[in-house]
């Protein structure tokens, strides 16, 4: 295995990918504690998302592999959790629409970043403060909703809706930054 894969940040990112089937398996277990366990796994994944980036910068262990895998791991984990939440709350329009907005934005911005990278202008669609805030609210709302406790659901729903609004806002910021290149191509 090449040494670039053996850095602490990349191991944490790979762990996050490995936690996806664990999350899904836990969600389908026939035990009452499955919700809390699924939320705990998602929370661990969310923490590793922050921690791997911190370690990469702190230890000077950034790599092309890490820059590729980190956002992929994030999107896969969030998408898997949102699919679970849509299944659990299929009758809640706020959850369904928020999940559609979040997943659609991630696909759109991933494609936009790839296209801008081909033009040599990836920096114009780099992660922004709003994007980081959006991610924090997404991770928080999903964790709360995975607990699947009616006493917490209203907080989780509210956080998810705010995350969806920030998701749209950040998408508009990225599209606005890329608009001159989109218009002239």
C-alpha contacts under 8 A as a table, 3 or more apart, distances in Angstrom:
res1	aa1	res2	aa2	distance
1	X	5	X	6.90
1	X	6	X	7.76
2	X	5	X	5.82
2	X	6	X	7.23
3	X	6	X	5.07
3	X	7	X	7.04
4	X	7	X	6.05
4	X	10	X	7.79
4	X	63	X	6.97
4	X	65	X	7.32
5	X	10	X	5.87
5	X	11	X	6.95
5	X	65	X	7.58
6	X	10	X	6.64
6	X	11	X	6.31
7	X	10	X	5.38
7	X	11	X	6.18
7	X	61	X	6.78
8	X	11	X	5.10
8	X	12	X	6.26
8	X	52	X	7.38
8	X	55	X	7.31
8	X	56	X	7.78
9	X	12	X	5.19
9	X	13	X	6.31
9	X	51	X	7.64
9	X	52	X	4.25
9	X	53	X	6.68
9	X	55	X	5.83
9	X	56	X	5.49
9	X	61	X	7.32
9	X	66	X	7.49
10	X	13	X	4.93
10	X	14	X	6.07
10	X	52	X	7.08
10	X	65	X	7.91
10	X	66	X	5.75
11	X	14	X	5.05
11	X	15	X	6.04
12	X	15	X	4.90
12	X	16	X	6.29
12	X	48	X	6.01
12	X	49	X	7.87
12	X	52	X	5.93
13	X	16	X	5.05
13	X	17	X	6.58
13	X	48	X	7.03
13	X	49	X	7.01
13	X	52	X	6.62
13	X	66	X	7.68
13	X	69	X	7.04
13	X	70	X	5.90
13	X	73	X	6.65
14	X	17	X	5.09
14	X	18	X	6.21
14	X	69	X	7.97
14	X	73	X	7.64
15	X	18	X	4.88
15	X	19	X	6.14
15	X	45	X	7.91
16	X	19	X	5.10
16	X	20	X	6.91
16	X	45	X	5.20
16	X	48	X	7.00
16	X	49	X	7.68
16	X	73	X	6.36
16	X	74	X	7.88
16	X	77	X	7.48
17	X	20	X	5.60
17	X	73	X	5.41
17	X	76	X	7.47
17	X	77	X	7.07
18	X	21	X	6.55
18	X	22	X	7.29
19	X	22	X	4.97
19	X	23	X	6.05
19	X	41	X	6.96
19	X	42	X	7.91
19	X	45	X	7.10
20	X	23	X	5.12
20	X	24	X	6.38
20	X	76	X	7.62
20	X	77	X	5.83
20	X	80	X	7.03
21	X	24	X	5.06
21	X	25	X	5.94
22	X	25	X	5.08
22	X	26	X	6.02
22	X	41	X	7.66
23	X	26	X	5.27
23	X	27	X	6.21
23	X	38	X	5.21
23	X	41	X	6.16
23	X	42	X	6.87
23	X	81	X	7.79
24	X	27	X	5.11
24	X	28	X	6.60
24	X	38	X	7.62
24	X	80	X	7.43
24	X	81	X	7.88
24	X	84	X	7.70
25	X	28	X	5.42
25	X	29	X	6.51
26	X	29	X	5.32
26	X	34	X	5.44
26	X	35	X	7.55
26	X	37	X	6.67
26	X	38	X	5.62
27	X	34	X	5.60
27	X	35	X	6.22
27	X	38	X	5.85
27	X	84	X	7.64
28	X	34	X	7.39
29	X	34	X	6.09
30	X	34	X	7.46
31	X	34	X	5.60
32	X	35	X	6.96
33	X	36	X	5.48
33	X	37	X	6.19
34	X	37	X	5.05
34	X	38	X	5.97
35	X	38	X	5.11
35	X	39	X	6.12
35	X	146	X	5.81
35	X	147	X	4.92
35	X	148	X	6.00
36	X	39	X	5.05
36	X	40	X	6.09
36	X	146	X	7.09
36	X	147	X	4.91
36	X	148	X	7.74
37	X	40	X	5.01
37	X	41	X	6.23
38	X	41	X	5.16
38	X	42	X	6.20
38	X	146	X	6.48
38	X	147	X	7.43
39	X	42	X	5.07
39	X	43	X	6.03
39	X	142	X	7.97
39	X	143	X	5.12
39	X	144	X	7.20
39	X	145	X	7.95
39	X	146	X	4.95
39	X	147	X	5.44
40	X	43	X	4.98
40	X	44	X	6.18
40	X	143	X	7.62
41	X	44	X	5.11
41	X	45	X	6.26
42	X	45	X	4.99
42	X	46	X	6.12
42	X	77	X	7.80
42	X	81	X	7.89
42	X	143	X	6.34
43	X	46	X	4.94
43	X	47	X	6.14
43	X	139	X	7.56
43	X	143	X	6.13
44	X	47	X	5.12
44	X	48	X	6.20
45	X	48	X	5.09
45	X	49	X	6.25
45	X	77	X	7.85
46	X	49	X	5.05
46	X	50	X	6.80
46	X	139	X	6.26
47	X	50	X	5.35
47	X	51	X	6.06
48	X	51	X	4.75
48	X	52	X	5.64
49	X	52	X	5.69
49	X	53	X	6.81
49	X	70	X	7.50
49	X	74	X	7.10
50	X	53	X	5.66
50	X	54	X	6.39
51	X	54	X	5.00
51	X	55	X	6.06
52	X	55	X	5.12
52	X	56	X	6.03
53	X	56	X	5.07
53	X	57	X	6.33
54	X	57	X	5.38
54	X	58	X	5.96
55	X	58	X	4.92
55	X	59	X	5.61
55	X	60	X	7.74
55	X	61	X	7.43
56	X	59	X	5.49
56	X	60	X	5.55
56	X	61	X	4.51
56	X	62	X	4.94
57	X	60	X	4.97
57	X	61	X	6.45
57	X	62	X	6.43
58	X	61	X	7.74
62	X	66	X	6.49
62	X	67	X	7.36
63	X	66	X	5.10
63	X	67	X	6.19
64	X	67	X	5.07
64	X	68	X	6.15
65	X	68	X	5.14
65	X	69	X	6.00
66	X	69	X	5.10
66	X	70	X	5.66
67	X	70	X	5.77
67	X	71	X	7.24
68	X	71	X	6.52
68	X	72	X	6.82
69	X	72	X	5.07
69	X	73	X	5.95
70	X	73	X	5.22
70	X	74	X	6.30
71	X	74	X	4.99
71	X	75	X	6.13
72	X	75	X	5.21
72	X	76	X	6.09
73	X	76	X	5.20
73	X	77	X	6.11
74	X	77	X	5.31
74	X	78	X	6.12
75	X	78	X	5.19
75	X	79	X	5.89
75	X	106	X	7.11
76	X	79	X	5.15
76	X	80	X	6.07
77	X	80	X	5.24
77	X	81	X	6.22
78	X	81	X	5.16
78	X	82	X	6.01
78	X	139	X	7.66
79	X	82	X	5.04
79	X	83	X	6.12
79	X	103	X	6.56
80	X	83	X	5.21
80	X	84	X	6.47
81	X	84	X	5.11
81	X	85	X	6.25
81	X	142	X	7.02
81	X	146	X	7.86
82	X	85	X	4.92
82	X	86	X	6.03
82	X	99	X	5.92
82	X	142	X	7.36
83	X	86	X	5.15
83	X	87	X	6.25
83	X	99	X	7.81
84	X	87	X	5.13
84	X	88	X	6.19
85	X	88	X	4.96
85	X	89	X	5.82
85	X	90	X	7.82
85	X	95	X	7.30
85	X	142	X	7.95
85	X	145	X	7.24
85	X	146	X	7.04
86	X	89	X	5.08
86	X	90	X	5.05
86	X	95	X	6.26
86	X	96	X	5.64
86	X	99	X	7.32
87	X	90	X	5.20
89	X	92	X	5.33
89	X	95	X	6.73
89	X	96	X	7.73
90	X	93	X	7.44
90	X	95	X	7.64
90	X	96	X	6.69
92	X	95	X	5.57
92	X	96	X	6.48
93	X	96	X	5.07
93	X	97	X	5.87
94	X	97	X	5.43
94	X	98	X	5.85
94	X	157	X	7.11
94	X	161	X	6.81
95	X	98	X	5.16
95	X	99	X	5.98
95	X	157	X	6.94
95	X	160	X	7.34
95	X	161	X	7.81
96	X	99	X	5.20
96	X	100	X	6.26
97	X	100	X	5.07
97	X	101	X	6.13
98	X	101	X	5.08
98	X	102	X	6.10
98	X	160	X	6.71
98	X	161	X	6.15
98	X	164	X	5.29
99	X	102	X	5.15
99	X	103	X	6.08
99	X	164	X	7.77
100	X	103	X	5.37
100	X	104	X	5.84
101	X	104	X	5.21
101	X	105	X	5.98
101	X	164	X	6.26
101	X	167	X	7.37
101	X	168	X	7.29
102	X	105	X	5.27
102	X	106	X	6.26
102	X	164	X	6.04
102	X	167	X	6.24
102	X	168	X	8.00
103	X	106	X	5.17
103	X	107	X	6.34
104	X	107	X	5.26
104	X	108	X	6.13
105	X	108	X	5.01
105	X	109	X	5.96
105	X	167	X	6.84
105	X	168	X	7.08
105	X	171	X	6.42
106	X	109	X	5.31
106	X	110	X	5.93
107	X	110	X	5.20
107	X	111	X	6.21
108	X	111	X	5.26
108	X	112	X	6.11
109	X	112	X	4.79
109	X	113	X	5.96
109	X	171	X	6.84
109	X	174	X	7.46
110	X	113	X	5.20
110	X	114	X	6.23
111	X	114	X	5.12
111	X	115	X	6.15
112	X	115	X	5.11
112	X	116	X	6.02
113	X	116	X	5.05
113	X	117	X	5.98
113	X	122	X	5.93
113	X	125	X	6.30
114	X	117	X	5.07
114	X	118	X	6.43
114	X	122	X	7.59
115	X	118	X	5.14
115	X	119	X	6.63
116	X	119	X	5.01
116	X	120	X	6.26
116	X	121	X	5.08
116	X	122	X	4.93
116	X	124	X	7.95
116	X	125	X	7.61
116	X	178	X	7.61
117	X	120	X	4.80
117	X	121	X	5.45
117	X	122	X	4.41
118	X	121	X	7.51
118	X	122	X	7.95
119	X	122	X	7.61
121	X	124	X	5.75
121	X	125	X	7.74
122	X	125	X	5.59
122	X	126	X	6.51
123	X	126	X	4.97
124	X	174	X	7.86
124	X	177	X	6.19
124	X	178	X	6.87
125	X	174	X	5.46
125	X	177	X	6.63
125	X	178	X	6.97
127	X	131	X	5.94
127	X	132	X	7.23
128	X	131	X	5.03
128	X	132	X	6.42
128	X	170	X	7.90
129	X	132	X	5.08
129	X	133	X	6.20
130	X	133	X	5.01
130	X	134	X	5.95
130	X	166	X	6.94
130	X	169	X	7.88
130	X	170	X	5.92
131	X	134	X	4.98
131	X	135	X	6.18
131	X	166	X	7.69
131	X	167	X	7.37
131	X	170	X	5.80
132	X	135	X	5.09
132	X	136	X	6.25
133	X	136	X	5.06
133	X	137	X	6.24
133	X	166	X	7.79
134	X	137	X	5.24
134	X	138	X	6.06
134	X	163	X	5.36
134	X	164	X	7.84
134	X	166	X	5.41
134	X	167	X	5.93
134	X	170	X	7.83
135	X	138	X	5.00
135	X	139	X	6.07
135	X	163	X	7.59
136	X	139	X	5.26
136	X	140	X	6.09
137	X	140	X	5.01
137	X	141	X	5.92
137	X	159	X	6.25
137	X	160	X	7.05
137	X	162	X	7.44
137	X	163	X	5.27
138	X	141	X	5.27
138	X	142	X	5.99
138	X	159	X	7.42
138	X	160	X	6.20
138	X	163	X	5.38
138	X	164	X	7.90
139	X	142	X	5.27
139	X	143	X	6.06
140	X	143	X	5.21
140	X	144	X	6.26
140	X	156	X	7.79
140	X	159	X	7.37
141	X	144	X	5.18
141	X	145	X	6.10
141	X	155	X	7.72
141	X	156	X	4.68
141	X	157	X	7.00
141	X	158	X	7.90
141	X	159	X	5.06
141	X	160	X	5.14
141	X	163	X	7.86
142	X	145	X	5.09
142	X	146	X	5.96
142	X	156	X	6.97
142	X	160	X	7.20
143	X	146	X	5.19
143	X	147	X	6.62
144	X	147	X	5.43
144	X	148	X	7.37
144	X	152	X	6.72
144	X	153	X	7.13
144	X	155	X	7.64
144	X	156	X	5.26
145	X	148	X	5.32
145	X	149	X	7.45
145	X	152	X	7.38
145	X	153	X	5.89
145	X	156	X	5.22
145	X	157	X	7.39
148	X	152	X	7.61
148	X	153	X	6.84
149	X	152	X	5.42
149	X	153	X	6.08
150	X	153	X	5.02
150	X	154	X	7.56
151	X	154	X	7.28
152	X	155	X	5.50
152	X	156	X	6.35
153	X	156	X	4.90
153	X	157	X	5.96
154	X	157	X	5.06
154	X	158	X	6.11
155	X	158	X	5.18
155	X	159	X	6.15
156	X	159	X	5.14
156	X	160	X	6.03
157	X	160	X	5.04
157	X	161	X	6.20
158	X	161	X	5.21
158	X	162	X	6.29
159	X	162	X	5.13
159	X	163	X	6.03
160	X	163	X	4.91
160	X	164	X	6.10
161	X	164	X	4.97
161	X	165	X	6.26
162	X	165	X	5.06
162	X	166	X	6.19
163	X	166	X	5.06
163	X	167	X	5.92
164	X	167	X	4.78
164	X	168	X	6.31
165	X	168	X	5.20
165	X	169	X	6.18
166	X	169	X	4.83
166	X	170	X	5.94
167	X	170	X	5.28
167	X	171	X	6.17
168	X	171	X	5.03
168	X	172	X	6.23
169	X	172	X	5.13
169	X	173	X	6.35
170	X	173	X	4.99
170	X	174	X	6.28
171	X	174	X	5.16
171	X	175	X	6.07
172	X	175	X	5.05
172	X	176	X	5.90
173	X	176	X	5.15
173	X	177	X	6.23
174	X	177	X	5.12
174	X	178	X	6.25
175	X	178	X	5.04
175	X	179	X	5.70
176	X	179	X	4.97
176	X	180	X	7.92
177	X	180	X	7.36
178	X	181	X	5.52
178	X	182	X	6.12
179	X	182	X	4.84
179	X	183	X	5.80
180	X	183	X	5.19
180	X	184	X	6.11
181	X	184	X	5.21
181	X	185	X	6.11
182	X	185	X	5.53
